[in-house]
């Protein structure tokens, strides 16, 4: 009976230590979450004018990446903007959405995607013809 009492008291001590560690980790998690909520790696979504360059504003590269990713996965051009909106809300809730690509831009992105696919196919065929894999 004494050994069981000892084991019980040891287990209770360990659980108290674990509870304290858990509460400390919860506090650290809340602090980290507050810090992350203030970070805004992408301040806004919209066309930007490159510094020192003249001409019309253009879409930044990360928007093109989002468009290409959506099209590669088979998303309809009419649904791309809704998906981008959803992604931005989830991943970076502090980001302001000023402008989203038009359907015409999304359809033009399909041409860019076709060019990328053709270049990758040519590259693979060249490597196979040279005997490297």
Helices and strands as residue ranges (DSSP letters): H 2-38, E 44-45, H 61-72, G 77-79, H 80-91, E 96-97, H 103-129
